[in-house]
Amino acid sequence: MFKKTLLMSGLALAVSGPVMAAQQTTAVRDNGFSYSYGQLAYDRWDLDNDVDVDALSAEGSFALDEHLFLRGALGFFDGDYGHNGDLDGTRLSGGVGFHTPLQRGLDFVGSADIIYDDRDYDPGRSDDEIGFELRGGVRHATTEKLELSAGLAYQDLYDDDLGVYGQGLFKVSQAVDLGARVIVGGDRDTYGVFGRYNF
């Protein structure tokens, strides 16, 4: 029930974003959010088929203009594959994103990423897959120091999964942020923390 409620809330956010932009009467050109940054992250993945892993990743984003940005990430993960042994691997992703102001302090943000996942199972078995992830949601300047984001995330990698994501970002300084994030879906529940440097 909790997951269904979160999925419906995320769907409402993702669908209402473009509608809100179309109905906007007061033009806001830029909310001042940074879309150029590098960050280091730790995540815990609880995936379908009893996959539980810890993941470390280096991620980045680079703004191309006032609406478009490039995204990329390289991650390494290690953990358990149910009662069948250990699992470790590498994940590489890259894509493009779009953002536009909806109103003062609120952006609609969407992204599309291609994902390459390479897994090694113990003993001596490996698997790899190329898939994608689509996201759509909002980014909000909740206070002067705190940003909150939420929306829908659809991933097709080994299997397809629709979920909702949420993220909180605390501004330590003008250049440095600390954050926490979560994804709740049908086949995956992930949560993590990260440190970000804006440039």
N, C-alpha and C positions, 0 to 999 in steps of 0.2 A: 504494500500500500504506500509506504514511504517513497519507494523508488518511482512508482507511478505518479505520485504527486510532484516529485521533482522533475520528472520528464515533462509533465504537462506545463509546469511553470516555465521550464526552459523553452518549450515550444512556443508558448505565448510571448516570451521575450524576443525570440528570434523572428517570429512572424510580425510582431508589432513594431519592430525597429524601423523597417523601411516605410511603414505606414505613417509613423510619427514624423519621419523626415519629410514625407510628402505634405503633411498637414502643417508643417512648421511655418509660423508667420513672421517670426523675428529671426533674421539671418544671423547665424553664428559661424564665422569663418574658421576659427581654430580654437580648440579648448586647451591647447598647450600640453597635451599628453605627449610623452616621448615614445616614438616608434623606432628609435635607433638605440640599441643597447646590446650588451653581452651579459650573460648570466651563467652561473653554475648552480646545479640543482640536484637534490636527492629526492627520489620518489620511492614509494612502496606500492607494488602492483599486486593486486589480488585478482587473477584472471580465471576464466572458465577452465575446466579440466584440471583443477587443483594446482594451478601454477601460482606460486608465491615467490616474488623476487624483489630484490633491492636494486635500484637503478641510479647511476650517477651520469650526469649529462652536462655538456657544454652547449649552450644555445645562444642564438643571436637573431637580431632583427635590424634591418637597415631601411630607412625611409627613402623612397625614390622621389616623391613629390608630396604635395599636401594631402594626397589620398592613398597612394600605393606604397607598400613596403615589401621587402623580401624577408624570408624566414629560413632558418636552417638550424639543425641540431645534430650532434653526435653523442651517442650514449652507450654505456656498457652496463650489463645487468647480470646478476647472479642470484640463484636461489634454488628452490625445490620444485620438482615436477611430481606432485602427489607422493605415492609410495614407490615410484619408479626410479628415483635417483635425483641427481643434481642436474641443474639447467643453468647454462650461461650463454651470453651472446652479445651481439652488437646491433645497434639500431642507428640508421642514418636517415635523415629526412630533410626535405627542402621544399619551399613553396612560395606563394605570394599571398599578400593580404590587402584588404581594402578597409578604410575607415572614413567616416564622415560625421560631422556634428549633427545631433538631433535637436539639442537645445544647449543652453549654457551648462557646462560641466558634465555633459552626457554625449558619448560617441556610440554610433553603431559600428561594430567591428566584425568583419568576416575574413576567413582564410581558407586556403586549400593547399594541402601538403601531399607530396609523394613520399612514401615510407618504404625503406628497405630494411628487413629484419632478418638476421642470421642467428640461428640457435644451434647450440651443441648440447646434446643430452648424454648423460652417463648411463650406460657405457657405450661409447663409440657410435652414436647416431646423431645426425645433423639434419637441419631443415632450414629453408629460407623462403622468403615470400616478399613480393612487391605489392603494396597496397596504397591506400590513400586515406586522408582524414579531411572532413569539411567541418568548419565551425561558423556559427553565427550568433552574435549576442551583443551585449552592451558593456561599456566601460564608463564608470561614474566617479567623479571627484566628490567623494562623500564628505570629507573634511579637507582642511589644508594639508594634512599629513597622510590621509588615508584614501586609497582608491579601491573600489570594489568592481568586479567584473562577473558576469554570469551569462549563460546561454546554452545552446545545443551543440553537441559534438557527435558527428556520425563517422565511424571508422569502419573500413573494409580491409581487414588484414587477417588472414587465415579464416576469419569468419566476420560477418558484419555485426555492428553493434551501435545502437543509438543511446546516447546518454546526455546528461546535463553536466556542465562544468561550472565551477566557481573559483574565484581567486581574490585574495586580498593583498594589497601592496602598501607597505608602510614606508614613508619617505624619511630616511635617516638624515640625508643631506640633499643638496640639489642634484648631485650625481649618483648617490648610492641609495638603493631601495632594498628592503627585505620583504619577502613574500611567502605566502602559503597558498596551496591550490588543491583542488579535489575534482575528480570525475566520478560520477555514479551512473552506471549503465546496466544493461541486461546481462552482459558477460564480463564486465570489468568494473572494479572499484579501485581507484588509485588516489593517493594523497601524497603530498610532498611539500618541501620548503626550498627556497632558493634565495641567492643573493644576486643583485643586478647592478650593473654599472651603466649609466646613461651617458651617451656621448653625442 
